[in-house]
Amino acid sequence: MAHRTIPLLDLRLHAASRATQQDGPLLDQLARPLHDLRISVTDRCNFRCSYCMPKEVFDKDYPYLPHSALLSFEEITRLAQIFVAQGVRKIRLTGGEPLLRKNIEVLVAQLAALRTPDGQPLDLTLTTNGALLARKAQALKDAGLQRLTVSLDGLDDAVFRRMNDVDFPVRTVLEGLEAAHKVGLGVKGGLKINMVVQRGTNEHEILPMARHFKGSGMVLRFIEYMDVGATNGWRMDQVVPSAEVIQTLQSEWPLRVLAPSAPGETAQRWAYADGSGEVGVISSVTQAFCRDCNRARLSTDGRVYLCLFSSQGHDLRDLLRSGADDTQLSNALRGIWQGRSDRYSELRSGLAADTGPAARRVEMSYIGG
């Protein structure tokens, strides 16, 4: 699997040039702080959703990462602590499908034990397709997972099977949601449902999904179909704008806008006027939120990506495995973040089409959503 990577020597030199800039919060070139870290724990998934891992590309011959290339749980935890020392307060585990990573609850427990410099626990969450959730929910909760997001693109079984493209039944995902709710992962809105809306595929599921989750204590969020990676065949005419989603919802229920729950939040929140919960929309295509983006992504094999639409990563694994101490790792991270100027979604409409391998963006299945 080829990915453009900042060489180890360049990282060391970059870190050295930034090493004296240790005072104050860690900010990038657009004065955005580092707050969220998304950690991909596997590049494998048991679904073949066309907008993420289409079957014709991710087939039996696809070159997945060998086990030796993956960061160990101990390596992930060590790097996570470095990120926390530089401002990260929220960690999300992603994939691929993170529940495919053997003994994932062990990593959850290690990350749950981390503390911020002032002694506070992290906001620790995980995104899953829900296929294995029913059997894993209790172990995840016991390990210290606080919140959970489940990807679910429709309630109609035929639609759901067609979208996951492996004939997986929606019933099993719903059973996983019920199990997660029972063990307490849904406390205080901590259980979220993400629906990617794709025109001509599942937009007719917007209202059925809203009816199902309204009043459940779970928060349903609708995501605009995004142009991630290079394999999903994205077209703008397949995007259902969030404004249209809200208009559809308001045709049945009055809604009112809610304030963001945290700086840099990707979802615009709306409450049902009758007090029966909330919904959200994530508008990364029609209403770019790059200006407030405070997220870094750590790939399965230890590369830092500064944007979901990146074409290159910064290799921390080689630095880690070459014997770098925590100060060297911290300086490297500071240099990476302080040099960040990514704002792809804001510039999307003015960018030319990819012109070759150098412009090829990383796949979402490799660095998570």
N, C-alpha and C positions, 0 to 999 in steps of 0.2 A: 504494500500500500504506500504509494508515493505521496509525500506531503512536503511542501516547502518549509524549511526550518532555518531559523537563525543559528549559525554554527556556534559551538561551545566556546571557541576562542573569542568570537565577537561578543558573546554574552559576558565573558569575563572582563573584557576591555570596557564594555558598556557599563558594567557594574562598577568598575573601578572609577570611571569618570563621574559617576553619580554618588559615590560612596560618602562624600562629604555633605550631601543634601539630606540630612537625617531629621532635621527639626520640622515640626508642624505636621499637619495631615498629609497623606500621600495623595497628590493630585496629578491628573494627566494634563495634556496640552490644552484642553478645553475646561480646566478647573473642575473636572469630575472626580469625586473621591472613589476609592476602591471600597466597596461595601459587601457585594455578593460574590460568591464563588460557586460555580457549577462544576461538579466533578463527574466526568464520565467514567464508569467503572467497567464497561465492556462495549465493544463495537458490534456485538451480536444481538439479534432480536428474533423472537419467535413469531412476529407478524411481518407482513410484507406490504405495508400500506404504500400506496402508489405515490403519495406526496413526500415520502421519507425514504423507504427502502424498496423500490419497485422490484418485483420478482425477476424481471428480465435482466436486471443488473446484478442483484444480490442473489445469485443462484448457487448451486452446489460447488461451483468452481471459483467463487469469489474469494480473493486472498485476505481472509481475516487475519488480524494480528496474532502471532504465536504467543503462547503463554509467557514466554521469557521476556517479551516486549512490554507486557503489562506492568504497571506499577503495583507493587505489593500493598497490602493494607497498611503495613508499617510505613512504607514510603509515602503513601497518600496522606496518612495522618501527620507525618513529619512536615510535609509541604503545606498541609492545611494549617498547621500551627504557625508556620512562617507567614502565611496569608493573614491569619488572625492578628498576628503582631503588627501587621501593616494596615489594619482597618477593617478586615472582613468580619461581618457580624452574622451573616446568613450563609449557610452551605446547603446546596441542593444536590443530591445524588441523582445522576441520570445515566443514560446509555447511548445507543442501544437500549436494551431492556435490563435495568439494573438488577432485577430479581433473578436473572439468569446467572449472575456472578455467585459462585458457590460461597456459602457462609456469609452472605452480605450483612447479616445482623452483627457479625463480629466487627466489621468496619463501622457500622452504625454506633456500636458501643464505644469504640475508640474515639470517634468524632464527638459523641455526646459528652465525653469526659473532658474535652478541651474547654478552656476558659479564656475570656478576653483579658487584656492587661489589668482591668479593674475587677476581675473575678466573676464576671457574669457568664452564664451559659450561652451557647450559640443558638440561633434559630436554625434547627436542623430539619430538613424536609427531603422528600424523595418523589420523583415522578415515575410512574409505571403505567403499562398498558392494562394492568389488572388481571392478566391471565393467571398468574400464580399468587395473587393477593390473598385469596381465602386461606391458603395453607401457610402464608408467611406473616399475616397481620399481627398475630399475637407476639411472635418472636421479634418483629420490628418494634412494636410498642415496648416490650420488655427491655429491649436494647437501648431505648432512649429516643427513638424517633418521635418527633413532636407533631409533625403535620405531614400531609400526603396529598399528592395530586394524581388523579387518574385520567388518562386519555380515553375518551369515549366519544365516537363520532356519530352515534345514532342509536336509537332504541329498537328500530325495526331490524329484526334478525337478518333478513335478506340483505339489507343495506350494509349492516355491520360486517357480515361475512364477506361481502363483495369488497368492502374497503380494506379489511385486514388481509384479504387475498390468500388466506390459509384455511378458510371455512371454519373459523373459530366462532362459537356461539356467544351472543351477547349475554345470555343468562349467567355464564360463568363469571363475567366481569361484574355483573350486578351482585352476584353472591360475594365477590371479593369486597365490593363497596360496603355491603351489609356487615361483613366480618370486621372490616376496618372501623366502621362506626361503632360496633358493639364493644371493641376493645379500647375505645376512647381516642382514636386518632381523629375523630371529627369534632372534638370539643372546641367551642368558640370559633366555629367556621374554619377549623383546621383541615377539613376535607374538601378539596376542590376538584371539580370535573372540568376538563378541557375538551372542547369540541372544535376541531378544525372544520371550517365551513367551506365547501368547494361547490361552486355553481355547477348545476347539472348532475350533481352526485348526491348531496345530502342536505341541501338548503331547506327541503321540505320537512326536515327533522327538527328545525329550530323550535317550533312551538311544542311538539310532543316532548322534547327534552326539557323545556322550561316547565311544562305542566308536571312532569314526573318529579323534578327536583325542587320545585317551589314548595316551601314549607318544610323541607326535609332537614334543614340545618346545614346542608351542603351548598357550596357556592359554585354555580355553573358559569363557565366563562367561554365565550365564543372567540375563536382565533381566526384572523384573516389568513387565507392560504398564501404561504410565503414562497419566495424564489430562493430557497436554500439549496446549496450544493449545485450539482451539475447533471443530476440524473432524473429529476422528477417531472421534467417536461412542462414546467410552470408557464402559464399564460395569464396575462392580466385579466382577460375576459372570464377567467374561472374564479376570480376573487369576488367574494360577496362583501362589500364594504360594511364596516361596523355600523355606520349610520343606517344602513338598510336593515341590519339585524335589529337594532333598537326600534326602528319604525315597525318592524314585524311584531316585536314583543308588545309595543304600546298599542297595537291594534286590539290586544286582548286585555292588557293590564296597564293601569297608570304606573309610571316610574318616576323617580326623582334622582337626581345626581347626588352621589356621595363624594366626600373629600377623599383623596388618596390616603391609604392607611400607612404608607411609609414613603420616604424620598426615593425617587427612581422607580416607583411601582409601574409595571408595564400595563396593567389593566385599568381601564376606566370603570369605576364602580357605579352601579345603579341599584337603588332599593325599590322593592315593590311598595306602592303607596299604602297597601293594607298591612304592612309590617310583617309579611310572611317570608322575609329573607332578601337576598340580593343576587344580582347577576353581574357579570363583567364582560367587557369586550377588549380585545387586544388588537390594536389597529396598526401593526408595524408596516403595512403597505400604504394605507391611505392617510395615516396621521403618525408619521415617524416620531419616535421618542428618543432618538439618539442623544439629544441635548442633555438628558438626565440619566443616561445609561451609566450605571456604576458596577457593571458585572464583568468578571473575568471567567474564562472557561479553561479547565484543566482536562486535557484529553486522557484517554485510557493509558497511553504510553508516555505521559509526562510532558506534553507540550502545552504551553499557555497560549490561548487564542483570545484576542481582545475584542472580537466581534463575531456574531453568529455567521456573518458573511465573509470571514477572513479567507485569504488564500495562503497564508503562511502562519506558522506557529513559532514559539520560542522554546527551545528544548531545555527543560530543567532536569530531565531524567539523566542525561549524560553528566551534567554538573553534579547531581546528587550521587550518582554511582562512581564518580571519579574521586570522591572523598571530600567534597566541599563541606565546610562547616556551616553552621546556621547563619553566621554573619555574612559569609559569601553568598549563600542562597538568598538572604534577605536583600543584600545589595543588588543582586541580579534582578530580583522581582521589582525593586524600586526603580531600577533603570528601565525595565520593560514598561511599567505603568506610566512613568513620567514621560516617556516618549510616545505615548498613545495619542492618536488624533482621529481614530476611526469614527466615521458617521455615515456608513453606507446607505442606510435607509433614507436619510435626508437628501442624499445625492443621487438616489436611484434613477430618477427620471432623466438626469443629465448624463448618466454614464453610458459609454458605448458598450456594445455587446462584447462578451469575452472574445479575446483574439487568439487564444492558444493556451497551452498547458500552464504558462506562468500565471495566467489570470484565473485559472480553475479554482473555484471556491471549495472549501472543505465540506464534506457531507455532514448533515445534521446528525446522522446516526453515529458519527465518530466523536462529536463533541457535545452531543445532547442539545435540547431545544433552548 
